[in-house]
Amino acid sequence: MTDPAAAVLHLIRTLGISPGGSQGAAHYGATTLLVRHIEVLQKAVRFSFTAHHGVQMDLRTDDPLTRQIARTYAVDKRPSDRLFDTTPKKVNAYLQRFLPGYTVKDLRTSLCCTLARVEIARIDAEREYPQNVEELELYMRDVAKFVASEVGNRWQAHLEANINPKLFDHWRAAAGV
């Protein structure tokens, strides 16, 4: 994968890393990761960095393409060098070539909704549906915290912007909301 925008898009799509933090800021995203934020292991790669809102990310994947991307882009770079020479704007432009009208945020939201569906199914299999507003809010918070643990950010941000509220409709109906 020779285009850094394509490589970044892969990280966003598969790991849910946000597109980018501010250059020189105390938080990072896919476009601003430094070489020191990655560790290429024998059969995996680990990403460890501070994301938006100070969320500590520690992501590990055994995806061969992600491992290859990390290894390839880190070659001949110092730990303080940026892993990718691209910006969120360039990544969105790259995405537009294949999915006109979509943004990187849409891909991250899609991943968050997929993760939310998985957690909702797990909760549905283990618990009774919520019986009141308090239980409903607790269930929704549990789903958002699971998504946050997988892709970072604050769990509140996922409830506000990254998880489709319709995913909770069956719980709302059970709770009488």
N, C-alpha and C positions, 0 to 999 in steps of 0.2 A: 504494500500500500504506500505509494510514493507521495500522494497528496496529503499533507498534514491535516487538512480539513476533513478528509475522508476518515483518517485515523481517529480524530477527535470525535467525529460523528459516531463511530463504532463504540467508543467508550461511553458516550452519552446514551446510546441506544441500549447497550447491553448491561451497563453498570448503573445508569441513572445519575452519573456525575453531572452536576450543573455545568452549563457551558463555560462560565469563566468568572473568576473573581477579579477585582481591580488590580491592575498592574502595580506591584509594589505594596499592595495591601496585606493585611495579616490573614487573609483567607484566599483560597484557591478554587479553581474550577478546572474543567478539562483543558481549556485553552491556555491556562496559566500554570499548570503543573510544572514543577521543577524536577530535574533528574533525581534529586534526593528523595522525592516523594514516592519513588517506585523501587521495588526490590524484585528482580527477576529470579525466581527459584527454579529448581530443576524441572518441575512440571506445572508451575503456576506462576502467577505474578501477583504482587501485593502493592496496593496503593494506600499510602498513609499520609494524610494531610489535614489541615484545618479548612473546613468549608465555610460557607456563609453562616452568619450568626454564631461563629465560633464552634460549630459542630465538628467534633473530631471524627474523621472518616478513617476506617481501616477495612478496606475492601480487598478480598482475595478471590481470584478466579483461576480456574484451570483451563479456561478457553484458550486453545492454541493460537488463534488469531490475535487475541489481546496480548498474549505473551510475546508473540512475534513483533507486534507493533511496539511494545515497550522496549524490547531488546534492540530493535532496529533504530528507533528514534533516540535512544540513549547513547549510541555508539559515538565515541570521541567527544563526549561532552563532560563538562565538570558538574559536580553535584548541584551547584548554584545556577546552572543554565536551565532555560526553559526547555521542556521536553519537545514541545511543538512550536513551530514558527507560524502561528495563525491567530485569528481573532474570532470571537463569536459571530461577528458580521460576515466574515469569510466562510465560516461553517454554515451559516444560514444560506448564503449564496450558493454554496455547493449543494445543499439539500434542495434548493429551488430547482436545480437542473433535473432532479429526479421526481420530486413531489411538489409541483407548483402549488402555492397557497399554504403549504405547511411550514411550520417553524420548528426549530430545535426544541422549543418548549412543548410543542405538541407531542414529540417523540417521548420526552421525559414524562409528560402527563399520561401517555398511553402505558408506559412501563409502570408508573405508580398505580394506575387503575388495575392493571393485570395483577400486581402484587396485592392490592386491596382485595380483589376477587378471591385470590388464594387464601388470604387470611380470613375473609368472611366465611368461606366454605369450611375452613378448619373450626372456626368458632361455632358455626351452625351444627357441625357434627359433635361438638363437645358440650354445648350448653343449650338450655332452653332459650327461646327468643326473648328479648327484653319485654318486661311487663309494664314499664312506666318510663317516663322521660329520663329519670336519673339513670336507670339501667341502659337506656338507649344511648345516652351521652357517654357512658362508660364503655360500651361496646364500640362505638365510633372512635373513641379515643384510643382503644386498644388496637384497632385497625390502623389508625394514623401513626401510632407509635411503631408498629411493625414496619410500615412503609418507610418511616424515617430511619429505622435501624438498617434498612437495606440500601437506601439511596441518599441518606443525609437530610439536612434541613431540620427545622423544628417541626414537631408533629402537627402543631397548629396550622402551619403553612400548608401542609398537605390537605387538611380538612377544608381550608379556605380556597385552595387553588388547584390542587393536583389530583384529588379523588372525586370522581363524579358522584354527586349527592344521590343520584338515582340508585346507586349500588346499595343504599341503606333503606330503600323503600319498604322492603318486606319487614324489616325491623321496626320502621316507623308505624306500619299498619298494626303490628303485634302490640306495640306500646300505646296504640290509640292516638297517635300524633298525626 
